[in-house]
Amino acid sequence: MRYLTIDTISFTDKDGNTFPVKDIRPIPSEPVSLAVPVVAETMLDEVASRNGVYGEFGEDQTYRLFDANVTKLLENNFDVSKLAEIKVPL
């Protein structure tokens, strides 16, 4: 659903083929409710489903964790294990 409002633009590859793609989605800024320390093998979907985060079946909220931590993830080549903590939005 979060992609439905994003404009569709045309992308032309090096061979001249044109494809419809979604434009860049702005990253929303949400207030952070807590920070979860990262330990070995921490995965964002596992954090999302923890009690005290989004709870059982909370994996569908993983994108919110990604959005809240995207700058640090990008700086660390998307390696969650290199983060000290994961910020959790409300």
Buried (B, 14 or more C-beta within 10 A) or exposed (E): EEEEEEEEEEEEEEEEEEEEEEEEEEEEEEEEEEBBEBEEEBEBEEBBBEEEBBEEEBBEBBEBBBBBBEEBBEEEEEEBEEBEEBBBBE
